[in-house]
Amino acid sequence: MHVAAIIAVAAVALIHAYVLVLEMFLWTTPRGRRVFGTTEEFARASKVLAANQGLYNGFLAAGLLFGLLLGGAGGRVFQGFFLCCVIVAGLYGAATANRRILFIQALPAAIAFALVLLEH
């Protein structure tokens, strides 16, 4: 179970690192607009807000990676905390922005959280 938890937490961290790149650096590009379903005009107007969101996604990824590097019980506490943050953000995003967020963000985090809990 330990290896599965590590892989799941790392996957959630990688998802959020990828979202950081999309929101901070690719928001106005065709790829970024396609991923988020935005127009060129909207992407340009919301670029600063998207970069801010990307930064927060980076903090989530960093917290998860820190928990993995820390290891042990202390690392699991960090992982659990940041996975809960991801789950809440995913639920809120699914309720307010796009239901897909539930499956892209909240579900992987919930699976990882369950695996981290099963390590005890």
Sequence and secondary structure as in RCSB ss.txt:
>XXXX:A:sequence
MHVAAIIAVAAVALIHAYVLVLEMFLWTTPRGRRVFGTTEEFARASKVLAANQGLYNGFLAAGLLFGLLLGGAGG
RVFQGFFLCCVIVAGLYGAATANRRILFIQALPAAIAFALVLLEH
>XXXX:A:secstr
 HHHHHHHHHHHHHHHHHHHHHHHTSTTSHHHHHHHT  HHHHHHTHHHHHHHHHHHHHHHHHHHHHHHH HHHH
HHHHHHHHHHHHHHHHHHHHHT THHIIIIIHHHHHHHHHHHHT 
